[in-house]
């Protein structure tokens, strides 16, 4: 999560508000007194869905854009049908 927030901040500081990104990484935490490690995926969406010069009108990205991306990923990985 910190890496994705840094990406969002860096892009905002450079006037790039339309960002879609992801990060895959290992998360470490303490579980019942023992260290545990697992892989997590994080996604970030900010700004508009497409550039203004494309055919369709750009719209603000929202929860449903994120939901569609996650569903597409799960279908591609054959986790969701």
mmCIF file of the N, C-alpha and C atoms, coordinates in Angstrom:
data_MODEL
# 
_entry.id   MODEL 
# 
loop_
_atom_site.group_PDB 
_atom_site.id 
_atom_site.type_symbol 
_atom_site.label_atom_id 
_atom_site.label_alt_id 
_atom_site.label_comp_id 
_atom_site.label_asym_id 
_atom_site.label_entity_id 
_atom_site.label_seq_id 
_atom_site.pdbx_PDB_ins_code 
_atom_site.Cartn_x 
_atom_site.Cartn_y 
_atom_site.Cartn_z 
_atom_site.occupancy 
_atom_site.B_iso_or_equiv 
_atom_site.pdbx_formal_charge 
_atom_site.auth_seq_id 
_atom_site.auth_comp_id 
_atom_site.auth_asym_id 
_atom_site.auth_atom_id 
_atom_site.pdbx_PDB_model_num 
ATOM 1   N N  . UNK A 1 1  ? 0.810   -1.197  0.000   1.00 0.00 ? 1  UNK A N  1 
ATOM 2   C CA . UNK A 1 1  ? 0.000   0.000   0.000   1.00 0.00 ? 1  UNK A CA 1 
ATOM 3   C C  . UNK A 1 1  ? 0.857   1.266   0.000   1.00 0.00 ? 1  UNK A C  1 
ATOM 4   N N  . UNK A 1 2  ? 1.914   1.325   0.789   1.00 0.00 ? 2  UNK A N  1 
ATOM 5   C CA . UNK A 1 2  ? 2.730   2.552   0.757   1.00 0.00 ? 2  UNK A CA 1 
ATOM 6   C C  . UNK A 1 2  ? 3.312   2.833   -0.620  1.00 0.00 ? 2  UNK A C  1 
ATOM 7   N N  . UNK A 1 3  ? 3.703   1.795   -1.349  1.00 0.00 ? 3  UNK A N  1 
ATOM 8   C CA . UNK A 1 3  ? 4.259   1.989   -2.687  1.00 0.00 ? 3  UNK A CA 1 
ATOM 9   C C  . UNK A 1 3  ? 3.234   2.578   -3.646  1.00 0.00 ? 3  UNK A C  1 
ATOM 10  N N  . UNK A 1 4  ? 1.992   2.101   -3.577  1.00 0.00 ? 4  UNK A N  1 
ATOM 11  C CA . UNK A 1 4  ? 0.938   2.626   -4.438  1.00 0.00 ? 4  UNK A CA 1 
ATOM 12  C C  . UNK A 1 4  ? 0.615   4.075   -4.095  1.00 0.00 ? 4  UNK A C  1 
ATOM 13  N N  . UNK A 1 5  ? 0.623   4.400   -2.820  1.00 0.00 ? 5  UNK A N  1 
ATOM 14  C CA . UNK A 1 5  ? 0.365   5.780   -2.418  1.00 0.00 ? 5  UNK A CA 1 
ATOM 15  C C  . UNK A 1 5  ? 1.485   6.709   -2.876  1.00 0.00 ? 5  UNK A C  1 
ATOM 16  N N  . UNK A 1 6  ? 2.722   6.221   -2.855  1.00 0.00 ? 6  UNK A N  1 
ATOM 17  C CA . UNK A 1 6  ? 3.841   7.023   -3.367  1.00 0.00 ? 6  UNK A CA 1 
ATOM 18  C C  . UNK A 1 6  ? 3.695   7.266   -4.864  1.00 0.00 ? 6  UNK A C  1 
ATOM 19  N N  . UNK A 1 7  ? 3.249   6.255   -5.597  1.00 0.00 ? 7  UNK A N  1 
ATOM 20  C CA . UNK A 1 7  ? 3.021   6.409   -7.039  1.00 0.00 ? 7  UNK A CA 1 
ATOM 21  C C  . UNK A 1 7  ? 1.951   7.465   -7.285  1.00 0.00 ? 7  UNK A C  1 
ATOM 22  N N  . UNK A 1 8  ? 0.854   7.393   -6.538  1.00 0.00 ? 8  UNK A N  1 
ATOM 23  C CA . UNK A 1 8  ? -0.229  8.367   -6.699  1.00 0.00 ? 8  UNK A CA 1 
ATOM 24  C C  . UNK A 1 8  ? 0.269   9.775   -6.380  1.00 0.00 ? 8  UNK A C  1 
ATOM 25  N N  . UNK A 1 9  ? 1.016   9.927   -5.292  1.00 0.00 ? 9  UNK A N  1 
ATOM 26  C CA . UNK A 1 9  ? 1.533   11.245  -4.917  1.00 0.00 ? 9  UNK A CA 1 
ATOM 27  C C  . UNK A 1 9  ? 2.510   11.780  -5.955  1.00 0.00 ? 9  UNK A C  1 
ATOM 28  N N  . UNK A 1 10 ? 3.421   10.938  -6.405  1.00 0.00 ? 10 UNK A N  1 
ATOM 29  C CA . UNK A 1 10 ? 4.404   11.357  -7.410  1.00 0.00 ? 10 UNK A CA 1 
ATOM 30  C C  . UNK A 1 10 ? 3.708   11.845  -8.679  1.00 0.00 ? 10 UNK A C  1 
ATOM 31  N N  . UNK A 1 11 ? 2.720   11.078  -9.135  1.00 0.00 ? 11 UNK A N  1 
ATOM 32  C CA . UNK A 1 11 ? 2.002   11.466  -10.348 1.00 0.00 ? 11 UNK A CA 1 
ATOM 33  C C  . UNK A 1 11 ? 1.202   12.741  -10.147 1.00 0.00 ? 11 UNK A C  1 
ATOM 34  N N  . UNK A 1 12 ? 0.568   12.904  -9.001  1.00 0.00 ? 12 UNK A N  1 
ATOM 35  C CA . UNK A 1 12 ? -0.203  14.118  -8.723  1.00 0.00 ? 12 UNK A CA 1 
ATOM 36  C C  . UNK A 1 12 ? 0.717   15.337  -8.686  1.00 0.00 ? 12 UNK A C  1 
ATOM 37  N N  . UNK A 1 13 ? 1.900   15.180  -8.090  1.00 0.00 ? 13 UNK A N  1 
ATOM 38  C CA . UNK A 1 13 ? 2.866   16.282  -8.027  1.00 0.00 ? 13 UNK A CA 1 
ATOM 39  C C  . UNK A 1 13 ? 3.354   16.684  -9.412  1.00 0.00 ? 13 UNK A C  1 
ATOM 40  N N  . UNK A 1 14 ? 3.304   15.772  -10.367 1.00 0.00 ? 14 UNK A N  1 
ATOM 41  C CA . UNK A 1 14 ? 3.740   16.043  -11.731 1.00 0.00 ? 14 UNK A CA 1 
ATOM 42  C C  . UNK A 1 14 ? 2.556   16.247  -12.678 1.00 0.00 ? 14 UNK A C  1 
ATOM 43  N N  . UNK A 1 15 ? 1.405   16.588  -12.090 1.00 0.00 ? 15 UNK A N  1 
ATOM 44  C CA . UNK A 1 15 ? 0.187   16.931  -12.836 1.00 0.00 ? 15 UNK A CA 1 
ATOM 45  C C  . UNK A 1 15 ? -0.322  15.797  -13.729 1.00 0.00 ? 15 UNK A C  1 
ATOM 46  N N  . UNK A 1 16 ? -0.051  14.585  -13.347 1.00 0.00 ? 16 UNK A N  1 
ATOM 47  C CA . UNK A 1 16 ? -0.559  13.411  -14.060 1.00 0.00 ? 16 UNK A CA 1 
ATOM 48  C C  . UNK A 1 16 ? -1.627  12.775  -13.160 1.00 0.00 ? 16 UNK A C  1 
ATOM 49  N N  . UNK A 1 17 ? -2.879  13.095  -13.421 1.00 0.00 ? 17 UNK A N  1 
ATOM 50  C CA . UNK A 1 17 ? -3.955  12.684  -12.528 1.00 0.00 ? 17 UNK A CA 1 
ATOM 51  C C  . UNK A 1 17 ? -4.651  11.405  -12.975 1.00 0.00 ? 17 UNK A C  1 
ATOM 52  N N  . UNK A 1 18 ? -4.418  10.960  -14.179 1.00 0.00 ? 18 UNK A N  1 
ATOM 53  C CA . UNK A 1 18 ? -5.041  9.736   -14.681 1.00 0.00 ? 18 UNK A CA 1 
ATOM 54  C C  . UNK A 1 18 ? -4.050  8.586   -14.535 1.00 0.00 ? 18 UNK A C  1 
ATOM 55  N N  . UNK A 1 19 ? -4.227  7.818   -13.489 1.00 0.00 ? 19 UNK A N  1 
ATOM 56  C CA . UNK A 1 19 ? -3.277  6.753   -13.167 1.00 0.00 ? 19 UNK A CA 1 
ATOM 57  C C  . UNK A 1 19 ? -4.033  5.452   -12.921 1.00 0.00 ? 19 UNK A C  1 
ATOM 58  N N  . UNK A 1 20 ? -3.539  4.383   -13.496 1.00 0.00 ? 20 UNK A N  1 
ATOM 59  C CA . UNK A 1 20 ? -4.021  3.036   -13.209 1.00 0.00 ? 20 UNK A CA 1 
ATOM 60  C C  . UNK A 1 20 ? -2.780  2.188   -12.983 1.00 0.00 ? 20 UNK A C  1 
ATOM 61  N N  . UNK A 1 21 ? -2.659  1.619   -11.808 1.00 0.00 ? 21 UNK A N  1 
ATOM 62  C CA . UNK A 1 21 ? -1.461  0.848   -11.511 1.00 0.00 ? 21 UNK A CA 1 
ATOM 63  C C  . UNK A 1 21 ? -1.750  -0.301  -10.569 1.00 0.00 ? 21 UNK A C  1 
ATOM 64  N N  . UNK A 1 22 ? -0.781  -1.177  -10.468 1.00 0.00 ? 22 UNK A N  1 
ATOM 65  C CA . UNK A 1 22 ? -0.903  -2.298  -9.546  1.00 0.00 ? 22 UNK A CA 1 
ATOM 66  C C  . UNK A 1 22 ? 0.458   -2.619  -8.960  1.00 0.00 ? 22 UNK A C  1 
ATOM 67  N N  . UNK A 1 23 ? 0.420   -3.360  -7.880  1.00 0.00 ? 23 UNK A N  1 
ATOM 68  C CA . UNK A 1 23 ? 1.652   -3.794  -7.228  1.00 0.00 ? 23 UNK A CA 1 
ATOM 69  C C  . UNK A 1 23 ? 1.403   -5.184  -6.662  1.00 0.00 ? 23 UNK A C  1 
ATOM 70  N N  . UNK A 1 24 ? 2.365   -6.053  -6.850  1.00 0.00 ? 24 UNK A N  1 
ATOM 71  C CA . UNK A 1 24 ? 2.328   -7.393  -6.266  1.00 0.00 ? 24 UNK A CA 1 
ATOM 72  C C  . UNK A 1 24 ? 3.513   -7.492  -5.333  1.00 0.00 ? 24 UNK A C  1 
ATOM 73  N N  . UNK A 1 25 ? 3.252   -7.900  -4.103  1.00 0.00 ? 25 UNK A N  1 
ATOM 74  C CA . UNK A 1 25 ? 4.357   -7.975  -3.154  1.00 0.00 ? 25 UNK A CA 1 
ATOM 75  C C  . UNK A 1 25 ? 4.049   -8.886  -1.983  1.00 0.00 ? 25 UNK A C  1 
ATOM 76  N N  . UNK A 1 26 ? 5.076   -9.159  -1.253  1.00 0.00 ? 26 UNK A N  1 
ATOM 77  C CA . UNK A 1 26 ? 4.959   -9.994  -0.061  1.00 0.00 ? 26 UNK A CA 1 
ATOM 78  C C  . UNK A 1 26 ? 4.629   -9.116  1.143   1.00 0.00 ? 26 UNK A C  1 
ATOM 79  N N  . UNK A 1 27 ? 3.727   -9.625  1.983   1.00 0.00 ? 27 UNK A N  1 
ATOM 80  C CA . UNK A 1 27 ? 3.342   -8.949  3.217   1.00 0.00 ? 27 UNK A CA 1 
ATOM 81  C C  . UNK A 1 27 ? 3.767   -9.845  4.368   1.00 0.00 ? 27 UNK A C  1 
ATOM 82  N N  . UNK A 1 28 ? 4.405   -9.246  5.347   1.00 0.00 ? 28 UNK A N  1 
ATOM 83  C CA . UNK A 1 28 ? 4.865   -9.992  6.520   1.00 0.00 ? 28 UNK A CA 1 
ATOM 84  C C  . UNK A 1 28 ? 4.070   -9.524  7.738   1.00 0.00 ? 28 UNK A C  1 
ATOM 85  N N  . UNK A 1 29 ? 3.618   -10.462 8.552   1.00 0.00 ? 29 UNK A N  1 
ATOM 86  C CA . UNK A 1 29 ? 2.893   -10.103 9.758   1.00 0.00 ? 29 UNK A CA 1 
ATOM 87  C C  . UNK A 1 29 ? 3.054   -11.194 10.801  1.00 0.00 ? 29 UNK A C  1 
ATOM 88  N N  . UNK A 1 30 ? 2.717   -10.838 12.028  1.00 0.00 ? 30 UNK A N  1 
ATOM 89  C CA . UNK A 1 30 ? 2.822   -11.756 13.157  1.00 0.00 ? 30 UNK A CA 1 
ATOM 90  C C  . UNK A 1 30 ? 1.474   -12.427 13.362  1.00 0.00 ? 30 UNK A C  1 
ATOM 91  N N  . UNK A 1 31 ? 1.465   -13.756 13.324  1.00 0.00 ? 31 UNK A N  1 
ATOM 92  C CA . UNK A 1 31 ? 0.223   -14.511 13.478  1.00 0.00 ? 31 UNK A CA 1 
ATOM 93  C C  . UNK A 1 31 ? 0.425   -15.582 14.535  1.00 0.00 ? 31 UNK A C  1 
ATOM 94  N N  . UNK A 1 32 ? -0.278  -15.465 15.641  1.00 0.00 ? 32 UNK A N  1 
ATOM 95  C CA . UNK A 1 32 ? -0.182  -16.407 16.758  1.00 0.00 ? 32 UNK A CA 1 
ATOM 96  C C  . UNK A 1 32 ? 1.258   -16.596 17.206  1.00 0.00 ? 32 UNK A C  1 
ATOM 97  N N  . UNK A 1 33 ? 1.994   -15.492 17.316  1.00 0.00 ? 33 UNK A N  1 
ATOM 98  C CA . UNK A 1 33 ? 3.363   -15.521 17.807  1.00 0.00 ? 33 UNK A CA 1 
ATOM 99  C C  . UNK A 1 33 ? 4.421   -15.917 16.796  1.00 0.00 ? 33 UNK A C  1 
ATOM 100 N N  . UNK A 1 34 ? 4.018   -16.251 15.582  1.00 0.00 ? 34 UNK A N  1 
ATOM 101 C CA . UNK A 1 34 ? 4.974   -16.655 14.544  1.00 0.00 ? 34 UNK A CA 1 
ATOM 102 C C  . UNK A 1 34 ? 4.874   -15.696 13.358  1.00 0.00 ? 34 UNK A C  1 
ATOM 103 N N  . UNK A 1 35 ? 6.018   -15.468 12.728  1.00 0.00 ? 35 UNK A N  1 
ATOM 104 C CA . UNK A 1 35 ? 6.009   -14.624 11.534  1.00 0.00 ? 35 UNK A CA 1 
ATOM 105 C C  . UNK A 1 35 ? 5.380   -15.379 10.371  1.00 0.00 ? 35 UNK A C  1 
ATOM 106 N N  . UNK A 1 36 ? 4.578   -14.672 9.608   1.00 0.00 ? 36 UNK A N  1 
ATOM 107 C CA . UNK A 1 36 ? 3.909   -15.264 8.467   1.00 0.00 ? 36 UNK A CA 1 
ATOM 108 C C  . UNK A 1 36 ? 4.128   -14.361 7.253   1.00 0.00 ? 36 UNK A C  1 
ATOM 109 N N  . UNK A 1 37 ? 4.092   -14.949 6.084   1.00 0.00 ? 37 UNK A N  1 
ATOM 110 C CA . UNK A 1 37 ? 4.344   -14.200 4.853   1.00 0.00 ? 37 UNK A CA 1 
ATOM 111 C C  . UNK A 1 37 ? 3.350   -14.668 3.791   1.00 0.00 ? 37 UNK A C  1 
ATOM 112 N N  . UNK A 1 38 ? 2.771   -13.710 3.050   1.00 0.00 ? 38 UNK A N  1 
ATOM 113 C CA . UNK A 1 38 ? 1.869   -14.061 1.959   1.00 0.00 ? 38 UNK A CA 1 
ATOM 114 C C  . UNK A 1 38 ? 1.973   -13.001 0.865   1.00 0.00 ? 38 UNK A C  1 
ATOM 115 N N  . UNK A 1 39 ? 1.528   -13.364 -0.316  1.00 0.00 ? 39 UNK A N  1 
ATOM 116 C CA . UNK A 1 39 ? 1.567   -12.456 -1.461  1.00 0.00 ? 39 UNK A CA 1 
ATOM 117 C C  . UNK A 1 39 ? 0.239   -11.729 -1.569  1.00 0.00 ? 39 UNK A C  1 
ATOM 118 N N  . UNK A 1 40 ? 0.314   -10.429 -1.825  1.00 0.00 ? 40 UNK A N  1 
ATOM 119 C CA . UNK A 1 40 ? -0.879  -9.593  -1.977  1.00 0.00 ? 40 UNK A CA 1 
ATOM 120 C C  . UNK A 1 40 ? -0.780  -8.778  -3.260  1.00 0.00 ? 40 UNK A C  1 
ATOM 121 N N  . UNK A 1 41 ? -1.944  -8.405  -3.783  1.00 0.00 ? 41 UNK A N  1 
ATOM 122 C CA . UNK A 1 41 ? -2.036  -7.548  -4.959  1.00 0.00 ? 41 UNK A CA 1 
ATOM 123 C C  . UNK A 1 41 ? -2.768  -6.280  -4.545  1.00 0.00 ? 41 UNK A C  1 
ATOM 124 N N  . UNK A 1 42 ? -2.233  -5.133  -4.953  1.00 0.00 ? 42 UNK A N  1 
ATOM 125 C CA . UNK A 1 42 ? -2.893  -3.857  -4.699  1.00 0.00 ? 42 UNK A CA 1 
ATOM 126 C C  . UNK A 1 42 ? -3.125  -3.133  -6.012  1.00 0.00 ? 42 UNK A C  1 
ATOM 127 N N  . UNK A 1 43 ? -4.244  -2.409  -6.103  1.00 0.00 ? 43 UNK A N  1 
ATOM 128 C CA . UNK A 1 43 ? -4.595  -1.661  -7.312  1.00 0.00 ? 43 UNK A CA 1 
ATOM 129 C C  . UNK A 1 43 ? -4.875  -0.214  -6.947  1.00 0.00 ? 43 UNK A C  1 
ATOM 130 N N  . UNK A 1 44 ? -4.569  0.681   -7.885  1.00 0.00 ? 44 UNK A N  1 
ATOM 131 C CA . UNK A 1 44 ? -4.886  2.087   -7.684  1.00 0.00 ? 44 UNK A CA 1 
ATOM 132 C C  . UNK A 1 44 ? -5.440  2.664   -8.991  1.00 0.00 ? 44 UNK A C  1 
ATOM 133 N N  . UNK A 1 45 ? -6.514  3.424   -8.867  1.00 0.00 ? 45 UNK A N  1 
ATOM 134 C CA . UNK A 1 45 ? -7.128  4.108   -10.005 1.00 0.00 ? 45 UNK A CA 1 
ATOM 135 C C  . UNK A 1 45 ? -7.406  5.544   -9.588  1.00 0.00 ? 45 UNK A C  1 
ATOM 136 N N  . UNK A 1 46 ? -6.974  6.490   -10.384 1.00 0.00 ? 46 UNK A N  1 
ATOM 137 C CA . UNK A 1 46 ? -7.290  7.893   -10.138 1.00 0.00 ? 46 UNK A CA 1 
ATOM 138 C C  . UNK A 1 46 ? -7.580  8.573   -11.465 1.00 0.00 ? 46 UNK A C  1 
ATOM 139 N N  . UNK A 1 47 ? -8.362  9.621   -11.423 1.00 0.00 ? 47 UNK A N  1 
ATOM 140 C CA . UNK A 1 47 ? -8.588  10.424  -12.610 1.00 0.00 ? 47 UNK A CA 1 
ATOM 141 C C  . UNK A 1 47 ? -9.640  9.866   -13.537 1.00 0.00 ? 47 UNK A C  1 
ATOM 142 N N  . UNK A 1 48 ? -9.408  10.044  -14.823 1.00 0.00 ? 48 UNK A N  1 
ATOM 143 C CA . UNK A 1 48 ? -10.372 9.693   -15.866 1.00 0.00 ? 48 UNK A CA 1 
ATOM 144 C C  . UNK A 1 48 ? -10.099 8.305   -16.436 1.00 0.00 ? 48 UNK A C  1 
ATOM 145 N N  . UNK A 1 49 ? -11.134 7.741   -17.067 1.00 0.00 ? 49 UNK A N  1 
ATOM 146 C CA . UNK A 1 49 ? -11.034 6.390   -17.613 1.00 0.00 ? 49 UNK A CA 1 
ATOM 147 C C  . UNK A 1 49 ? -10.238 6.317   -18.908 1.00 0.00 ? 49 UNK A C  1 
ATOM 148 N N  . UNK A 1 50 ? -10.178 7.437   -19.648 1.00 0.00 ? 50 UNK A N  1 
ATOM 149 C CA . UNK A 1 50 ? -9.461  7.449   -20.932 1.00 0.00 ? 50 UNK A CA 1 
ATOM 150 C C  . UNK A 1 50 ? -9.056  8.877   -21.252 1.00 0.00 ? 50 UNK A C  1 
ATOM 151 N N  . UNK A 1 51 ? -8.066  9.062   -22.110 1.00 0.00 ? 51 UNK A N  1 
ATOM 152 C CA . UNK A 1 51 ? -7.665  10.419  -22.503 1.00 0.00 ? 51 UNK A CA 1 
ATOM 153 C C  . UNK A 1 51 ? -8.796  11.161  -23.212 1.00 0.00 ? 51 UNK A C  1 
ATOM 154 N N  . UNK A 1 52 ? -8.778  12.478  -23.121 1.00 0.00 ? 52 UNK A N  1 
ATOM 155 C CA . UNK A 1 52 ? -9.841  13.293  -23.708 1.00 0.00 ? 52 UNK A CA 1 
ATOM 156 C C  . UNK A 1 52 ? -9.872  13.228  -25.236 1.00 0.00 ? 52 UNK A C  1 
ATOM 157 N N  . UNK A 1 53 ? -8.762  12.862  -25.865 1.00 0.00 ? 53 UNK A N  1 
ATOM 158 C CA . UNK A 1 53 ? -8.717  12.837  -27.323 1.00 0.00 ? 53 UNK A CA 1 
ATOM 159 C C  . UNK A 1 53 ? -9.195  11.506  -27.924 1.00 0.00 ? 53 UNK A C  1 
ATOM 160 N N  . UNK A 1 54 ? -9.564  10.543  -27.095 1.00 0.00 ? 54 UNK A N  1 
ATOM 161 C CA . UNK A 1 54 ? -10.102 9.291   -27.612 1.00 0.00 ? 54 UNK A CA 1 
ATOM 162 C C  . UNK A 1 54 ? -11.554 9.502   -28.011 1.00 0.00 ? 54 UNK A C  1 
ATOM 163 N N  . UNK A 1 55 ? -12.115 8.546   -28.735 1.00 0.00 ? 55 UNK A N  1 
ATOM 164 C CA . UNK A 1 55 ? -13.476 8.662   -29.257 1.00 0.00 ? 55 UNK A CA 1 
ATOM 165 C C  . UNK A 1 55 ? -14.550 8.851   -28.198 1.00 0.00 ? 55 UNK A C  1 
ATOM 166 N N  . UNK A 1 56 ? -14.528 8.038   -27.146 1.00 0.00 ? 56 UNK A N  1 
ATOM 167 C CA . UNK A 1 56 ? -15.539 8.141   -26.096 1.00 0.00 ? 56 UNK A CA 1 
ATOM 168 C C  . UNK A 1 56 ? -15.154 9.216   -25.078 1.00 0.00 ? 56 UNK A C  1 
ATOM 169 N N  . UNK A 1 57 ? -16.160 9.836   -24.502 1.00 0.00 ? 57 UNK A N  1 
ATOM 170 C CA . UNK A 1 57 ? -15.935 10.885  -23.504 1.00 0.00 ? 57 UNK A CA 1 
ATOM 171 C C  . UNK A 1 57 ? -15.291 10.302  -22.243 1.00 0.00 ? 57 UNK A C  1 
ATOM 172 N N  . UNK A 1 58 ? -14.233 10.937  -21.725 1.00 0.00 ? 58 UNK A N  1 
ATOM 173 C CA . UNK A 1 58 ? -13.621 10.440  -20.488 1.00 0.00 ? 58 UNK A CA 1 
ATOM 174 C C  . UNK A 1 58 ? -14.571 10.619  -19.311 1.00 0.00 ? 58 UNK A C  1 
ATOM 175 N N  . UNK A 1 59 ? -14.557 9.656   -18.419 1.00 0.00 ? 59 UNK A N  1 
ATOM 176 C CA . UNK A 1 59 ? -15.375 9.706   -17.210 1.00 0.00 ? 59 UNK A CA 1 
ATOM 177 C C  . UNK A 1 59 ? -14.478 9.456   -16.014 1.00 0.00 ? 59 UNK A C  1 
ATOM 178 N N  . UNK A 1 60 ? -14.908 9.920   -14.841 1.00 0.00 ? 60 UNK A N  1 
ATOM 179 C CA . UNK A 1 60 ? -14.157 9.654   -13.620 1.00 0.00 ? 60 UNK A CA 1 
ATOM 180 C C  . UNK A 1 60 ? -14.148 8.161   -13.338 1.00 0.00 ? 60 UNK A C  1 
ATOM 181 N N  . UNK A 1 61 ? -12.998 7.653   -12.923 1.00 0.00 ? 61 UNK A N  1 
ATOM 182 C CA . UNK A 1 61 ? -12.923 6.251   -12.534 1.00 0.00 ? 61 UNK A CA 1 
ATOM 183 C C  . UNK A 1 61 ? -13.638 6.096   -11.193 1.00 0.00 ? 61 UNK A C  1 
ATOM 184 N N  . UNK A 1 62 ? -14.288 4.954   -11.017 1.00 0.00 ? 62 UNK A N  1 
ATOM 185 C CA . UNK A 1 62 ? -15.009 4.726   -9.777  1.00 0.00 ? 62 UNK A CA 1 
ATOM 186 C C  . UNK A 1 62 ? -14.906 3.259   -9.354  1.00 0.00 ? 62 UNK A C  1 
ATOM 187 N N  . UNK A 1 63 ? -15.676 2.915   -8.350  1.00 0.00 ? 63 UNK A N  1 
ATOM 188 C CA . UNK A 1 63 ? -15.668 1.559   -7.812  1.00 0.00 ? 63 UNK A CA 1 
ATOM 189 C C  . UNK A 1 63 ? -15.955 0.520   -8.894  1.00 0.00 ? 63 UNK A C  1 
ATOM 190 N N  . UNK A 1 64 ? -16.866 0.826   -9.804  1.00 0.00 ? 64 UNK A N  1 
ATOM 191 C CA . UNK A 1 64 ? -17.270 -0.162  -10.810 1.00 0.00 ? 64 UNK A CA 1 
ATOM 192 C C  . UNK A 1 64 ? -16.164 -0.416  -11.829 1.00 0.00 ? 64 UNK A C  1 
ATOM 193 N N  . UNK A 1 65 ? -15.321 0.583   -12.091 1.00 0.00 ? 65 UNK A N  1 
ATOM 194 C CA . UNK A 1 65 ? -14.150 0.356   -12.942 1.00 0.00 ? 65 UNK A CA 1 
ATOM 195 C C  . UNK A 1 65 ? -13.195 -0.618  -12.252 1.00 0.00 ? 65 UNK A C  1 
ATOM 196 N N  . UNK A 1 66 ? -12.958 -0.388  -10.969 1.00 0.00 ? 66 UNK A N  1 
ATOM 197 C CA . UNK A 1 66 ? -12.093 -1.269  -10.194 1.00 0.00 ? 66 UNK A CA 1 
ATOM 198 C C  . UNK A 1 66 ? -12.673 -2.674  -10.118 1.00 0.00 ? 66 UNK A C  1 
ATOM 199 N N  . UNK A 1 67 ? -13.977 -2.765  -9.881  1.00 0.00 ? 67 UNK A N  1 
ATOM 200 C CA . UNK A 1 67 ? -14.645 -4.068  -9.807  1.00 0.00 ? 67 UNK A CA 1 
ATOM 201 C C  . UNK A 1 67 ? -14.481 -4.831  -11.116 1.00 0.00 ? 67 UNK A C  1 
ATOM 202 N N  . UNK A 1 68 ? -14.627 -4.153  -12.250 1.00 0.00 ? 68 UNK A N  1 
ATOM 203 C CA . UNK A 1 68 ? -14.456 -4.800  -13.547 1.00 0.00 ? 68 UNK A CA 1 
ATOM 204 C C  . UNK A 1 68 ? -13.048 -5.318  -13.753 1.00 0.00 ? 68 UNK A C  1 
ATOM 205 N N  . UNK A 1 69 ? -12.055 -4.552  -13.309 1.00 0.00 ? 69 UNK A N  1 
ATOM 206 C CA . UNK A 1 69 ? -10.664 -4.984  -13.432 1.00 0.00 ? 69 UNK A CA 1 
ATOM 207 C C  . UNK A 1 69 ? -10.423 -6.228  -12.587 1.00 0.00 ? 69 UNK A C  1 
ATOM 208 N N  . UNK A 1 70 ? -10.914 -6.214  -11.350 1.00 0.00 ? 70 UNK A N  1 
ATOM 209 C CA . UNK A 1 70 ? -10.721 -7.362  -10.454 1.00 0.00 ? 70 UNK A CA 1 
ATOM 210 C C  . UNK A 1 70 ? -11.438 -8.591  -11.013 1.00 0.00 ? 70 UNK A C  1 
ATOM 211 N N  . UNK A 1 71 ? -12.663 -8.422  -11.494 1.00 0.00 ? 71 UNK A N  1 
ATOM 212 C CA . UNK A 1 71 ? -13.387 -9.563  -12.076 1.00 0.00 ? 71 UNK A CA 1 
ATOM 213 C C  . UNK A 1 71 ? -12.667 -10.114 -13.300 1.00 0.00 ? 71 UNK A C  1 
ATOM 214 N N  . UNK A 1 72 ? -12.146 -9.234  -14.161 1.00 0.00 ? 72 UNK A N  1 
ATOM 215 C CA . UNK A 1 72 ? -11.392 -9.683  -15.327 1.00 0.00 ? 72 UNK A CA 1 
ATOM 216 C C  . UNK A 1 72 ? -10.148 -10.461 -14.936 1.00 0.00 ? 72 UNK A C  1 
ATOM 217 N N  . UNK A 1 73 ? -9.457  -9.995  -13.903 1.00 0.00 ? 73 UNK A N  1 
ATOM 218 C CA . UNK A 1 73 ? -8.262  -10.693 -13.410 1.00 0.00 ? 73 UNK A CA 1 
ATOM 219 C C  . UNK A 1 73 ? -8.632  -12.064 -12.861 1.00 0.00 ? 73 UNK A C  1 
ATOM 220 N N  . UNK A 1 74 ? -9.677  -12.124 -12.053 1.00 0.00 ? 74 UNK A N  1 
ATOM 221 C CA . UNK A 1 74 ? -10.091 -13.402 -11.472 1.00 0.00 ? 74 UNK A CA 1 
ATOM 222 C C  . UNK A 1 74 ? -10.560 -14.384 -12.542 1.00 0.00 ? 74 UNK A C  1 
ATOM 223 N N  . UNK A 1 75 ? -11.228 -13.889 -13.574 1.00 0.00 ? 75 UNK A N  1 
ATOM 224 C CA . UNK A 1 75 ? -11.637 -14.761 -14.676 1.00 0.00 ? 75 UNK A CA 1 
ATOM 225 C C  . UNK A 1 75 ? -10.421 -15.254 -15.454 1.00 0.00 ? 75 UNK A C  1 
ATOM 226 N N  . UNK A 1 76 ? -9.453  -14.377 -15.701 1.00 0.00 ? 76 UNK A N  1 
ATOM 227 C CA . UNK A 1 76 ? -8.248  -14.787 -16.432 1.00 0.00 ? 76 UNK A CA 1 
ATOM 228 C C  . UNK A 1 76 ? -7.451  -15.829 -15.651 1.00 0.00 ? 76 UNK A C  1 
ATOM 229 N N  . UNK A 1 77 ? -7.495  -15.739 -14.333 1.00 0.00 ? 77 UNK A N  1 
ATOM 230 C CA . UNK A 1 77 ? -6.795  -16.706 -13.490 1.00 0.00 ? 77 UNK A CA 1 
ATOM 231 C C  . UNK A 1 77 ? -7.649  -17.936 -13.200 1.00 0.00 ? 77 UNK A C  1 
ATOM 232 N N  . UNK A 1 78 ? -8.853  -17.972 -13.796 1.00 0.00 ? 78 UNK A N  1 
ATOM 233 C CA . UNK A 1 78 ? -9.803  -19.065 -13.627 1.00 0.00 ? 78 UNK A CA 1 
ATOM 234 C C  . UNK A 1 78 ? -10.210 -19.277 -12.173 1.00 0.00 ? 78 UNK A C  1 
ATOM 235 N N  . UNK A 1 79 ? -10.291 -18.178 -11.452 1.00 0.00 ? 79 UNK A N  1 
ATOM 236 C CA . UNK A 1 79 ? -10.759 -18.216 -10.064 1.00 0.00 ? 79 UNK A CA 1 
ATOM 237 C C  . UNK A 1 79 ? -12.250 -17.904 -10.027 1.00 0.00 ? 79 UNK A C  1 
ATOM 238 N N  . UNK A 1 80 ? -12.701 -17.077 -10.952 1.00 0.00 ? 80 UNK A N  1 
ATOM 239 C CA . UNK A 1 80 ? -14.102 -16.658 -11.046 1.00 0.00 ? 80 UNK A CA 1 
ATOM 240 C C  . UNK A 1 80 ? -14.601 -16.979 -12.443 1.00 0.00 ? 80 UNK A C  1 
ATOM 241 N N  . UNK A 1 81 ? -15.805 -17.446 -12.538 1.00 0.00 ? 81 UNK A N  1 
ATOM 242 C CA . UNK A 1 81 ? -16.365 -17.769 -13.855 1.00 0.00 ? 81 UNK A CA 1 
ATOM 243 C C  . UNK A 1 81 ? -17.606 -16.990 -14.104 1.00 0.00 ? 81 UNK A C  1 
# 
